[in-house]
Amino acid sequence: MLNCLATIRRELGDLDRVRRVVKLLGMVNCTADFTEQPKVINGASDLLVTLYGEAGRHARSAVGMQQLPMNIPVEIEMIVEVES
């Protein structure tokens, strides 16, 4: 999530331009028997609510993946609404 926020800040110049977080997709690199993907992604969701309050609450999916690029543990995609 910190990388996502850094990217948003780089593109917008200021994280305060985020009006609300719309959706988060979390992909967790895991084995077939691991079933706690939502718990892994909770940290990202909780941080957004801490930063943005109600505007940080979002729709969310958390899924397990057999393999992610470069063997990264988690990949996050997010959609935010920004002020112009």
PDB file of N, CA, C and O in Angstrom:
ATOM      1  N   MET A   1       0.824  -1.191   0.000  1.00  0.00           N
ATOM      2  CA  MET A   1       0.000   0.000   0.000  1.00  0.00           C
ATOM      3  C   MET A   1       0.864   1.250   0.000  1.00  0.00           C
ATOM      4  O   MET A   1       0.517   2.256  -0.618  1.00  0.00           O
ATOM      5  N   LEU A   2       1.998   1.180   0.700  1.00  0.00           N
ATOM      6  CA  LEU A   2       2.884   2.342   0.715  1.00  0.00           C
ATOM      7  C   LEU A   2       3.391   2.662  -0.687  1.00  0.00           C
ATOM      8  O   LEU A   2       3.522   3.833  -1.043  1.00  0.00           O
ATOM      9  N   ASN A   3       3.675   1.647  -1.477  1.00  0.00           N
ATOM     10  CA  ASN A   3       4.093   1.884  -2.869  1.00  0.00           C
ATOM     11  C   ASN A   3       2.967   2.509  -3.681  1.00  0.00           C
ATOM     12  O   ASN A   3       3.217   3.399  -4.493  1.00  0.00           O
ATOM     13  N   CYS A   4       1.745   2.063  -3.478  1.00  0.00           N
ATOM     14  CA  CYS A   4       0.600   2.662  -4.190  1.00  0.00           C
ATOM     15  C   CYS A   4       0.453   4.134  -3.825  1.00  0.00           C
ATOM     16  O   CYS A   4       0.255   4.978  -4.698  1.00  0.00           O
ATOM     17  N   LEU A   5       0.551   4.440  -2.534  1.00  0.00           N
ATOM     18  CA  LEU A   5       0.423   5.825  -2.097  1.00  0.00           C
ATOM     19  C   LEU A   5       1.565   6.685  -2.630  1.00  0.00           C
ATOM     20  O   LEU A   5       1.354   7.842  -2.992  1.00  0.00           O
ATOM     21  N   ALA A   6       2.762   6.129  -2.681  1.00  0.00           N
ATOM     22  CA  ALA A   6       3.899   6.869  -3.242  1.00  0.00           C
ATOM     23  C   ALA A   6       3.677   7.167  -4.720  1.00  0.00           C
ATOM     24  O   ALA A   6       4.023   8.248  -5.197  1.00  0.00           O
ATOM     25  N   THR A   7       3.106   6.216  -5.439  1.00  0.00           N
ATOM     26  CA  THR A   7       2.823   6.419  -6.866  1.00  0.00           C
ATOM     27  C   THR A   7       1.765   7.502  -7.050  1.00  0.00           C
ATOM     28  O   THR A   7       1.899   8.362  -7.921  1.00  0.00           O
ATOM     29  N   ILE A   8       0.725   7.461  -6.240  1.00  0.00           N
ATOM     30  CA  ILE A   8      -0.326   8.479  -6.314  1.00  0.00           C
ATOM     31  C   ILE A   8       0.262   9.856  -6.022  1.00  0.00           C
ATOM     32  O   ILE A   8      -0.034  10.827  -6.718  1.00  0.00           O
ATOM     33  N   ARG A   9       1.087   9.932  -5.000  1.00  0.00           N
ATOM     34  CA  ARG A   9       1.704  11.217  -4.650  1.00  0.00           C
ATOM     35  C   ARG A   9       2.595  11.731  -5.770  1.00  0.00           C
ATOM     36  O   ARG A   9       2.596  12.925  -6.072  1.00  0.00           O
ATOM     37  N   ARG A  10       3.352  10.831  -6.382  1.00  0.00           N
ATOM     38  CA  ARG A  10       4.220  11.242  -7.488  1.00  0.00           C
ATOM     39  C   ARG A  10       3.391  11.762  -8.658  1.00  0.00           C
ATOM     40  O   ARG A  10       3.759  12.761  -9.277  1.00  0.00           O
ATOM     41  N   GLU A  11       2.291  11.107  -8.963  1.00  0.00           N
ATOM     42  CA  GLU A  11       1.472  11.496 -10.114  1.00  0.00           C
ATOM     43  C   GLU A  11       0.648  12.755  -9.844  1.00  0.00           C
ATOM     44  O   GLU A  11       0.492  13.596 -10.730  1.00  0.00           O
ATOM     45  N   LEU A  12       0.121  12.889  -8.626  1.00  0.00           N
ATOM     46  CA  LEU A  12      -0.771  14.009  -8.310  1.00  0.00           C
ATOM     47  C   LEU A  12      -0.061  15.176  -7.641  1.00  0.00           C
ATOM     48  O   LEU A  12      -0.562  16.301  -7.639  1.00  0.00           O
ATOM     49  N   GLY A  13       1.109  14.903  -7.072  1.00  0.00           N
ATOM     50  CA  GLY A  13       1.828  15.946  -6.360  1.00  0.00           C
ATOM     51  C   GLY A  13       1.443  16.066  -4.900  1.00  0.00           C
ATOM     52  O   GLY A  13       2.176  16.662  -4.111  1.00  0.00           O
ATOM     53  N   ASP A  14       0.280  15.496  -4.522  1.00  0.00           N
ATOM     54  CA  ASP A  14      -0.202  15.649  -3.149  1.00  0.00           C
ATOM     55  C   ASP A  14      -1.260  14.583  -2.868  1.00  0.00           C
ATOM     56  O   ASP A  14      -2.213  14.442  -3.634  1.00  0.00           O
ATOM     57  N   LEU A  15      -1.104  13.848  -1.802  1.00  0.00           N
ATOM     58  CA  LEU A  15      -2.103  12.831  -1.447  1.00  0.00           C
ATOM     59  C   LEU A  15      -3.432  13.438  -1.024  1.00  0.00           C
ATOM     60  O   LEU A  15      -4.450  12.745  -1.008  1.00  0.00           O
ATOM     61  N   ASP A  16      -3.437  14.730  -0.679  1.00  0.00           N
ATOM     62  CA  ASP A  16      -4.689  15.390  -0.298  1.00  0.00           C
ATOM     63  C   ASP A  16      -5.644  15.571  -1.474  1.00  0.00           C
ATOM     64  O   ASP A  16      -6.808  15.920  -1.278  1.00  0.00           O
ATOM     65  N   ARG A  17      -5.166  15.338  -2.682  1.00  0.00           N
ATOM     66  CA  ARG A  17      -6.054  15.440  -3.851  1.00  0.00           C
ATOM     67  C   ARG A  17      -6.942  14.208  -4.017  1.00  0.00           C
ATOM     68  O   ARG A  17      -7.843  14.216  -4.856  1.00  0.00           O
ATOM     69  N   VAL A  18      -6.711  13.162  -3.247  1.00  0.00           N
ATOM     70  CA  VAL A  18      -7.563  11.965  -3.296  1.00  0.00           C
ATOM     71  C   VAL A  18      -8.876  12.300  -2.598  1.00  0.00           C
ATOM     72  O   VAL A  18      -8.903  12.609  -1.407  1.00  0.00           O
ATOM     73  N   ARG A  19      -9.961  12.234  -3.360  1.00  0.00           N
ATOM     74  CA  ARG A  19     -11.288  12.493  -2.776  1.00  0.00           C
ATOM     75  C   ARG A  19     -11.810  11.284  -2.030  1.00  0.00           C
ATOM     76  O   ARG A  19     -12.357  11.390  -0.932  1.00  0.00           O
ATOM     77  N   ARG A  20     -11.625  10.118  -2.664  1.00  0.00           N
ATOM     78  CA  ARG A  20     -12.057   8.883  -2.016  1.00  0.00           C
ATOM     79  C   ARG A  20     -11.387   7.701  -2.690  1.00  0.00           C
ATOM     80  O   ARG A  20     -10.968   7.767  -3.846  1.00  0.00           O
ATOM     81  N   VAL A  21     -11.300   6.634  -1.943  1.00  0.00           N
ATOM     82  CA  VAL A  21     -10.789   5.376  -2.477  1.00  0.00           C
ATOM     83  C   VAL A  21     -12.010   4.581  -2.932  1.00  0.00           C
ATOM     84  O   VAL A  21     -12.913   4.320  -2.137  1.00  0.00           O
ATOM     85  N   VAL A  22     -12.040   4.199  -4.195  1.00  0.00           N
ATOM     86  CA  VAL A  22     -13.202   3.525  -4.769  1.00  0.00           C
ATOM     87  C   VAL A  22     -13.099   2.013  -4.609  1.00  0.00           C
ATOM     88  O   VAL A  22     -14.029   1.377  -4.112  1.00  0.00           O
ATOM     89  N   LYS A  23     -11.971   1.431  -5.029  1.00  0.00           N
ATOM     90  CA  LYS A  23     -11.842  -0.032  -5.022  1.00  0.00           C
ATOM     91  C   LYS A  23     -10.393  -0.428  -4.842  1.00  0.00           C
ATOM     92  O   LYS A  23      -9.470   0.255  -5.284  1.00  0.00           O
ATOM     93  N   LEU A  24     -10.230  -1.565  -4.170  1.00  0.00           N
ATOM     94  CA  LEU A  24      -8.912  -2.149  -3.962  1.00  0.00           C
ATOM     95  C   LEU A  24      -8.975  -3.612  -4.367  1.00  0.00           C
ATOM     96  O   LEU A  24      -9.896  -4.329  -3.976  1.00  0.00           O
ATOM     97  N   LEU A  25      -7.998  -4.056  -5.148  1.00  0.00           N
ATOM     98  CA  LEU A  25      -7.844  -5.464  -5.492  1.00  0.00           C
ATOM     99  C   LEU A  25      -6.512  -5.907  -4.939  1.00  0.00           C
ATOM    100  O   LEU A  25      -5.469  -5.368  -5.311  1.00  0.00           O
ATOM    101  N   GLY A  26      -6.536  -6.890  -4.049  1.00  0.00           N
ATOM    102  CA  GLY A  26      -5.311  -7.422  -3.470  1.00  0.00           C
ATOM    103  C   GLY A  26      -5.085  -8.851  -3.925  1.00  0.00           C
ATOM    104  O   GLY A  26      -5.951  -9.709  -3.760  1.00  0.00           O
ATOM    105  N   MET A  27      -3.923  -9.099  -4.496  1.00  0.00           N
ATOM    106  CA  MET A  27      -3.551 -10.445  -4.933  1.00  0.00           C
ATOM    107  C   MET A  27      -2.412 -10.931  -4.048  1.00  0.00           C
ATOM    108  O   MET A  27      -1.386 -10.263  -3.920  1.00  0.00           O
ATOM    109  N   VAL A  28      -2.599 -12.096  -3.438  1.00  0.00           N
ATOM    110  CA  VAL A  28      -1.641 -12.628  -2.481  1.00  0.00           C
ATOM    111  C   VAL A  28      -0.989 -13.874  -3.076  1.00  0.00           C
ATOM    112  O   VAL A  28      -1.680 -14.815  -3.465  1.00  0.00           O
ATOM    113  N   ASN A  29       0.334 -13.878  -3.144  1.00  0.00           N
ATOM    114  CA  ASN A  29       1.092 -15.027  -3.621  1.00  0.00           C
ATOM    115  C   ASN A  29       1.041 -16.094  -2.515  1.00  0.00           C
ATOM    116  O   ASN A  29       1.580 -15.882  -1.430  1.00  0.00           O
ATOM    117  N   CYS A  30       0.402 -17.228  -2.783  1.00  0.00           N
ATOM    118  CA  CYS A  30       0.219 -18.213  -1.724  1.00  0.00           C
ATOM    119  C   CYS A  30       0.036 -19.620  -2.285  1.00  0.00           C
ATOM    120  O   CYS A  30      -0.093 -19.823  -3.492  1.00  0.00           O
ATOM    121  N   THR A  31       0.031 -20.560  -1.387  1.00  0.00           N
ATOM    122  CA  THR A  31      -0.197 -21.953  -1.753  1.00  0.00           C
ATOM    123  C   THR A  31      -1.695 -22.221  -1.803  1.00  0.00           C
ATOM    124  O   THR A  31      -2.498 -21.427  -1.312  1.00  0.00           O
ATOM    125  N   ALA A  32      -2.056 -23.342  -2.398  1.00  0.00           N
ATOM    126  CA  ALA A  32      -3.476 -23.687  -2.571  1.00  0.00           C
ATOM    127  C   ALA A  32      -4.210 -23.853  -1.245  1.00  0.00           C
ATOM    128  O   ALA A  32      -5.421 -23.638  -1.191  1.00  0.00           O
ATOM    129  N   ASP A  33      -3.516 -24.227  -0.178  1.00  0.00           N
ATOM    130  CA  ASP A  33      -4.187 -24.461   1.096  1.00  0.00           C
ATOM    131  C   ASP A  33      -4.294 -23.210   1.972  1.00  0.00           C
ATOM    132  O   ASP A  33      -4.895 -23.266   3.045  1.00  0.00           O
ATOM    133  N   PHE A  34      -3.729 -22.095   1.540  1.00  0.00           N
ATOM    134  CA  PHE A  34      -3.822 -20.839   2.296  1.00  0.00           C
ATOM    135  C   PHE A  34      -5.150 -20.171   1.983  1.00  0.00           C
ATOM    136  O   PHE A  34      -5.479 -19.962   0.815  1.00  0.00           O
ATOM    137  N   THR A  35      -5.915 -19.834   3.011  1.00  0.00           N
ATOM    138  CA  THR A  35      -7.264 -19.283   2.797  1.00  0.00           C
ATOM    139  C   THR A  35      -7.482 -17.933   3.476  1.00  0.00           C
ATOM    140  O   THR A  35      -8.621 -17.479   3.579  1.00  0.00           O
ATOM    141  N   GLU A  36      -6.426 -17.290   3.936  1.00  0.00           N
ATOM    142  CA  GLU A  36      -6.593 -16.051   4.706  1.00  0.00           C
ATOM    143  C   GLU A  36      -6.143 -14.810   3.941  1.00  0.00           C
ATOM    144  O   GLU A  36      -5.597 -13.873   4.524  1.00  0.00           O
ATOM    145  N   GLN A  37      -6.375 -14.813   2.635  1.00  0.00           N
ATOM    146  CA  GLN A  37      -6.014 -13.662   1.815  1.00  0.00           C
ATOM    147  C   GLN A  37      -6.645 -12.368   2.333  1.00  0.00           C
ATOM    148  O   GLN A  37      -5.969 -11.339   2.355  1.00  0.00           O
ATOM    149  N   PRO A  38      -7.916 -12.380   2.751  1.00  0.00           N
ATOM    150  CA  PRO A  38      -8.491 -11.131   3.262  1.00  0.00           C
ATOM    151  C   PRO A  38      -7.723 -10.549   4.447  1.00  0.00           C
ATOM    152  O   PRO A  38      -7.602  -9.330   4.565  1.00  0.00           O
ATOM    153  N   LYS A  39      -7.209 -11.399   5.315  1.00  0.00           N
ATOM    154  CA  LYS A  39      -6.440 -10.903   6.461  1.00  0.00           C
ATOM    155  C   LYS A  39      -5.149 -10.237   6.011  1.00  0.00           C
ATOM    156  O   LYS A  39      -4.710  -9.266   6.626  1.00  0.00           O
ATOM    157  N   VAL A  40      -4.536 -10.744   4.949  1.00  0.00           N
ATOM    158  CA  VAL A  40      -3.301 -10.144   4.429  1.00  0.00           C
ATOM    159  C   VAL A  40      -3.597  -8.738   3.905  1.00  0.00           C
ATOM    160  O   VAL A  40      -2.819  -7.811   4.131  1.00  0.00           O
ATOM    161  N   ILE A  41      -4.714  -8.583   3.211  1.00  0.00           N
ATOM    162  CA  ILE A  41      -5.048  -7.298   2.589  1.00  0.00           C
ATOM    163  C   ILE A  41      -5.683  -6.323   3.588  1.00  0.00           C
ATOM    164  O   ILE A  41      -5.771  -5.127   3.309  1.00  0.00           O
ATOM    165  N   ASN A  42      -6.119  -6.817   4.736  1.00  0.00           N
ATOM    166  CA  ASN A  42      -6.707  -5.925   5.748  1.00  0.00           C
ATOM    167  C   ASN A  42      -5.780  -4.778   6.117  1.00  0.00           C
ATOM    168  O   ASN A  42      -6.247  -3.663   6.353  1.00  0.00           O
ATOM    169  N   GLY A  43      -4.482  -5.028   6.171  1.00  0.00           N
ATOM    170  CA  GLY A  43      -3.545  -3.957   6.524  1.00  0.00           C
ATOM    171  C   GLY A  43      -3.622  -2.788   5.564  1.00  0.00           C
ATOM    172  O   GLY A  43      -3.576  -1.631   5.981  1.00  0.00           O
ATOM    173  N   ALA A  44      -3.739  -3.086   4.278  1.00  0.00           N
ATOM    174  CA  ALA A  44      -3.853  -2.030   3.270  1.00  0.00           C
ATOM    175  C   ALA A  44      -5.168  -1.269   3.438  1.00  0.00           C
ATOM    176  O   ALA A  44      -5.195  -0.038   3.406  1.00  0.00           O
ATOM    177  N   SER A  45      -6.246  -2.012   3.617  1.00  0.00           N
ATOM    178  CA  SER A  45      -7.556  -1.369   3.786  1.00  0.00           C
ATOM    179  C   SER A  45      -7.592  -0.523   5.051  1.00  0.00           C
ATOM    180  O   SER A  45      -8.100   0.598   5.038  1.00  0.00           O
ATOM    181  N   ASP A  46      -7.057  -1.054   6.133  1.00  0.00           N
ATOM    182  CA  ASP A  46      -7.057  -0.317   7.400  1.00  0.00           C
ATOM    183  C   ASP A  46      -6.251   0.972   7.297  1.00  0.00           C
ATOM    184  O   ASP A  46      -6.650   1.998   7.849  1.00  0.00           O
ATOM    185  N   LEU A  47      -5.119   0.928   6.596  1.00  0.00           N
ATOM    186  CA  LEU A  47      -4.311   2.134   6.427  1.00  0.00           C
ATOM    187  C   LEU A  47      -5.078   3.207   5.673  1.00  0.00           C
ATOM    188  O   LEU A  47      -5.012   4.381   6.037  1.00  0.00           O
ATOM    189  N   LEU A  48      -5.802   2.827   4.635  1.00  0.00           N
ATOM    190  CA  LEU A  48      -6.567   3.809   3.858  1.00  0.00           C
ATOM    191  C   LEU A  48      -7.660   4.456   4.697  1.00  0.00           C
ATOM    192  O   LEU A  48      -7.908   5.655   4.568  1.00  0.00           O
ATOM    193  N   VAL A  49      -8.313   3.684   5.551  1.00  0.00           N
ATOM    194  CA  VAL A  49      -9.345   4.254   6.430  1.00  0.00           C
ATOM    195  C   VAL A  49      -8.698   5.169   7.471  1.00  0.00           C
ATOM    196  O   VAL A  49      -9.253   6.213   7.814  1.00  0.00           O
ATOM    197  N   THR A  50      -7.530   4.779   7.968  1.00  0.00           N
ATOM    198  CA  THR A  50      -6.820   5.638   8.920  1.00  0.00           C
ATOM    199  C   THR A  50      -6.447   6.969   8.275  1.00  0.00           C
ATOM    200  O   THR A  50      -6.584   8.021   8.898  1.00  0.00           O
ATOM    201  N   LEU A  51      -5.978   6.929   7.035  1.00  0.00           N
ATOM    202  CA  LEU A  51      -5.558   8.148   6.346  1.00  0.00           C
ATOM    203  C   LEU A  51      -6.717   9.032   5.910  1.00  0.00           C
ATOM    204  O   LEU A  51      -6.657  10.254   6.044  1.00  0.00           O
ATOM    205  N   TYR A  52      -7.784   8.409   5.382  1.00  0.00           N
ATOM    206  CA  TYR A  52      -8.845   9.178   4.731  1.00  0.00           C
ATOM    207  C   TYR A  52     -10.199   9.097   5.430  1.00  0.00           C
ATOM    208  O   TYR A  52     -11.163   9.693   4.948  1.00  0.00           O
ATOM    209  N   GLY A  53     -10.302   8.391   6.535  1.00  0.00           N
ATOM    210  CA  GLY A  53     -11.578   8.277   7.235  1.00  0.00           C
ATOM    211  C   GLY A  53     -12.612   7.586   6.351  1.00  0.00           C
ATOM    212  O   GLY A  53     -12.297   6.616   5.661  1.00  0.00           O
ATOM    213  N   GLU A  54     -13.824   8.078   6.372  1.00  0.00           N
ATOM    214  CA  GLU A  54     -14.907   7.467   5.575  1.00  0.00           C
ATOM    215  C   GLU A  54     -14.589   7.470   4.082  1.00  0.00           C
ATOM    216  O   GLU A  54     -15.008   6.565   3.361  1.00  0.00           O
ATOM    217  N   ALA A  55     -13.862   8.462   3.618  1.00  0.00           N
ATOM    218  CA  ALA A  55     -13.481   8.514   2.196  1.00  0.00           C
ATOM    219  C   ALA A  55     -12.492   7.400   1.834  1.00  0.00           C
ATOM    220  O   ALA A  55     -12.273   7.120   0.656  1.00  0.00           O
ATOM    221  N   GLY A  56     -11.903   6.774   2.841  1.00  0.00           N
ATOM    222  CA  GLY A  56     -10.985   5.671   2.596  1.00  0.00           C
ATOM    223  C   GLY A  56     -11.658   4.311   2.549  1.00  0.00           C
ATOM    224  O   GLY A  56     -11.030   3.321   2.173  1.00  0.00           O
ATOM    225  N   ARG A  57     -12.938   4.251   2.930  1.00  0.00           N
ATOM    226  CA  ARG A  57     -13.675   2.975   2.859  1.00  0.00           C
ATOM    227  C   ARG A  57     -13.948   2.664   1.389  1.00  0.00           C
ATOM    228  O   ARG A  57     -14.287   3.553   0.608  1.00  0.00           O
ATOM    229  N   HIS A  58     -13.797   1.402   1.024  1.00  0.00           N
ATOM    230  CA  HIS A  58     -13.818   1.061  -0.398  1.00  0.00           C
ATOM    231  C   HIS A  58     -14.362  -0.337  -0.621  1.00  0.00           C
ATOM    232  O   HIS A  58     -14.424  -1.147   0.304  1.00  0.00           O
ATOM    233  N   ALA A  59     -14.753  -0.610  -1.849  1.00  0.00           N
ATOM    234  CA  ALA A  59     -15.054  -1.985  -2.261  1.00  0.00           C
ATOM    235  C   ALA A  59     -13.719  -2.710  -2.358  1.00  0.00           C
ATOM    236  O   ALA A  59     -12.696  -2.098  -2.664  1.00  0.00           O
ATOM    237  N   ARG A  60     -13.732  -4.025  -2.095  1.00  0.00           N
ATOM    238  CA  ARG A  60     -12.457  -4.717  -2.076  1.00  0.00           C
ATOM    239  C   ARG A  60     -12.593  -6.176  -2.473  1.00  0.00           C
ATOM    240  O   ARG A  60     -13.592  -6.830  -2.175  1.00  0.00           O
ATOM    241  N   SER A  61     -11.577  -6.666  -3.147  1.00  0.00           N
ATOM    242  CA  SER A  61     -11.429  -8.090  -3.444  1.00  0.00           C
ATOM    243  C   SER A  61     -10.060  -8.507  -2.957  1.00  0.00           C
ATOM    244  O   SER A  61      -9.090  -7.763  -3.103  1.00  0.00           O
ATOM    245  N   ALA A  62      -9.978  -9.698  -2.377  1.00  0.00           N
ATOM    246  CA  ALA A  62      -8.697 -10.256  -1.951  1.00  0.00           C
ATOM    247  C   ALA A  62      -8.652 -11.688  -2.465  1.00  0.00           C
ATOM    248  O   ALA A  62      -9.482 -12.514  -2.085  1.00  0.00           O
ATOM    249  N   VAL A  63      -7.693 -11.979  -3.323  1.00  0.00           N
ATOM    250  CA  VAL A  63      -7.631 -13.296  -3.957  1.00  0.00           C
ATOM    251  C   VAL A  63      -6.237 -13.889  -3.815  1.00  0.00           C
ATOM    252  O   VAL A  63      -5.250 -13.172  -3.655  1.00  0.00           O
ATOM    253  N   GLY A  64      -6.180 -15.210  -3.877  1.00  0.00           N
ATOM    254  CA  GLY A  64      -4.911 -15.915  -3.845  1.00  0.00           C
ATOM    255  C   GLY A  64      -4.440 -16.216  -5.254  1.00  0.00           C
ATOM    256  O   GLY A  64      -5.237 -16.521  -6.142  1.00  0.00           O
ATOM    257  N   MET A  65      -3.142 -16.126  -5.443  1.00  0.00           N
ATOM    258  CA  MET A  65      -2.540 -16.398  -6.747  1.00  0.00           C
ATOM    259  C   MET A  65      -1.429 -17.426  -6.552  1.00  0.00           C
ATOM    260  O   MET A  65      -0.704 -17.396  -5.558  1.00  0.00           O
ATOM    261  N   GLN A  66      -1.313 -18.319  -7.501  1.00  0.00           N
ATOM    262  CA  GLN A  66      -0.248 -19.320  -7.429  1.00  0.00           C
ATOM    263  C   GLN A  66       1.124 -18.688  -7.592  1.00  0.00           C
ATOM    264  O   GLN A  66       2.096 -19.120  -6.972  1.00  0.00           O
ATOM    265  N   GLN A  67       1.197 -17.654  -8.436  1.00  0.00           N
ATOM    266  CA  GLN A  67       2.474 -16.983  -8.661  1.00  0.00           C
ATOM    267  C   GLN A  67       2.216 -15.546  -9.086  1.00  0.00           C
ATOM    268  O   GLN A  67       1.288 -15.269  -9.845  1.00  0.00           O
ATOM    269  N   LEU A  68       3.047 -14.633  -8.588  1.00  0.00           N
ATOM    270  CA  LEU A  68       2.999 -13.232  -8.978  1.00  0.00           C
ATOM    271  C   LEU A  68       4.339 -12.864  -9.615  1.00  0.00           C
ATOM    272  O   LEU A  68       5.339 -13.537  -9.367  1.00  0.00           O
ATOM    273  N   PRO A  69       4.378 -11.802 -10.435  1.00  0.00           N
ATOM    274  CA  PRO A  69       5.615 -11.429 -11.111  1.00  0.00           C
ATOM    275  C   PRO A  69       6.781 -11.253 -10.131  1.00  0.00           C
ATOM    276  O   PRO A  69       6.610 -10.690  -9.050  1.00  0.00           O
ATOM    277  N   MET A  70       7.938 -11.725 -10.508  1.00  0.00           N
ATOM    278  CA  MET A  70       9.167 -11.615  -9.722  1.00  0.00           C
ATOM    279  C   MET A  70       9.002 -12.177  -8.308  1.00  0.00           C
ATOM    280  O   MET A  70       9.723 -11.797  -7.385  1.00  0.00           O
ATOM    281  N   ASN A  71       8.038 -13.090  -8.159  1.00  0.00           N
ATOM    282  CA  ASN A  71       7.777 -13.762  -6.882  1.00  0.00           C
ATOM    283  C   ASN A  71       7.441 -12.788  -5.747  1.00  0.00           C
ATOM    284  O   ASN A  71       7.724 -13.066  -4.582  1.00  0.00           O
ATOM    285  N   ILE A  72       6.830 -11.636  -6.097  1.00  0.00           N
ATOM    286  CA  ILE A  72       6.444 -10.684  -5.055  1.00  0.00           C
ATOM    287  C   ILE A  72       5.346 -11.300  -4.195  1.00  0.00           C
ATOM    288  O   ILE A  72       4.561 -12.104  -4.697  1.00  0.00           O
ATOM    289  N   PRO A  73       5.269 -10.946  -2.915  1.00  0.00           N
ATOM    290  CA  PRO A  73       4.271 -11.563  -2.041  1.00  0.00           C
ATOM    291  C   PRO A  73       2.855 -11.027  -2.233  1.00  0.00           C
ATOM    292  O   PRO A  73       1.885 -11.771  -2.083  1.00  0.00           O
ATOM    293  N   VAL A  74       2.731  -9.745  -2.564  1.00  0.00           N
ATOM    294  CA  VAL A  74       1.411  -9.113  -2.673  1.00  0.00           C
ATOM    295  C   VAL A  74       1.442  -8.107  -3.812  1.00  0.00           C
ATOM    296  O   VAL A  74       2.421  -7.381  -3.989  1.00  0.00           O
ATOM    297  N   GLU A  75       0.364  -8.072  -4.578  1.00  0.00           N
ATOM    298  CA  GLU A  75       0.189  -7.036  -5.594  1.00  0.00           C
ATOM    299  C   GLU A  75      -1.142  -6.358  -5.315  1.00  0.00           C
ATOM    300  O   GLU A  75      -2.149  -7.024  -5.075  1.00  0.00           O
ATOM    301  N   ILE A  76      -1.141  -5.031  -5.346  1.00  0.00           N
ATOM    302  CA  ILE A  76      -2.353  -4.266  -5.054  1.00  0.00           C
ATOM    303  C   ILE A  76      -2.657  -3.337  -6.219  1.00  0.00           C
ATOM    304  O   ILE A  76      -1.785  -2.642  -6.741  1.00  0.00           O
ATOM    305  N   GLU A  77      -3.913  -3.353  -6.601  1.00  0.00           N
ATOM    306  CA  GLU A  77      -4.409  -2.423  -7.624  1.00  0.00           C
ATOM    307  C   GLU A  77      -5.501  -1.604  -6.950  1.00  0.00           C
ATOM    308  O   GLU A  77      -6.360  -2.153  -6.261  1.00  0.00           O
ATOM    309  N   MET A  78      -5.466  -0.305  -7.149  1.00  0.00           N
ATOM    310  CA  MET A  78      -6.502   0.512  -6.524  1.00  0.00           C
ATOM    311  C   MET A  78      -7.036   1.561  -7.480  1.00  0.00           C
ATOM    312  O   MET A  78      -6.343   2.036  -8.380  1.00  0.00           O
ATOM    313  N   ILE A  79      -8.282   1.899  -7.253  1.00  0.00           N
ATOM    314  CA  ILE A  79      -8.955   2.946  -8.021  1.00  0.00           C
ATOM    315  C   ILE A  79      -9.312   4.048  -7.029  1.00  0.00           C
ATOM    316  O   ILE A  79      -9.950   3.794  -6.007  1.00  0.00           O
ATOM    317  N   VAL A  80      -8.897   5.270  -7.340  1.00  0.00           N
ATOM    318  CA  VAL A  80      -9.215   6.405  -6.477  1.00  0.00           C
ATOM    319  C   VAL A  80      -9.887   7.502  -7.290  1.00  0.00           C
ATOM    320  O   VAL A  80      -9.643   7.649  -8.487  1.00  0.00           O
ATOM    321  N   GLU A  81     -10.715   8.245  -6.635  1.00  0.00           N
ATOM    322  CA  GLU A  81     -11.315   9.441  -7.233  1.00  0.00           C
ATOM    323  C   GLU A  81     -10.479  10.625  -6.771  1.00  0.00           C
ATOM    324  O   GLU A  81     -10.196  10.759  -5.581  1.00  0.00           O
ATOM    325  N   VAL A  82     -10.083  11.483  -7.700  1.00  0.00           N
ATOM    326  CA  VAL A  82      -9.227  12.614  -7.338  1.00  0.00           C
ATOM    327  C   VAL A  82      -9.897  13.936  -7.682  1.00  0.00           C
ATOM    328  O   VAL A  82     -10.754  14.021  -8.562  1.00  0.00           O
ATOM    329  N   GLU A  83      -9.474  14.960  -6.957  1.00  0.00           N
ATOM    330  CA  GLU A  83      -9.909  16.317  -7.270  1.00  0.00           C
ATOM    331  C   GLU A  83      -9.125  16.823  -8.450  1.00  0.00           C
ATOM    332  O   GLU A  83      -7.951  16.494  -8.617  1.00  0.00           O
ATOM    333  N   SER A  84      -9.779  17.628  -9.276  1.00  0.00           N
ATOM    334  CA  SER A  84      -9.075  18.161 -10.448  1.00  0.00           C
ATOM    335  C   SER A  84      -8.294  19.406 -10.099  1.00  0.00           C
ATOM    336  O   SER A  84      -7.641  19.988 -10.965  1.00  0.00           O
TER     337      SER A  84
END
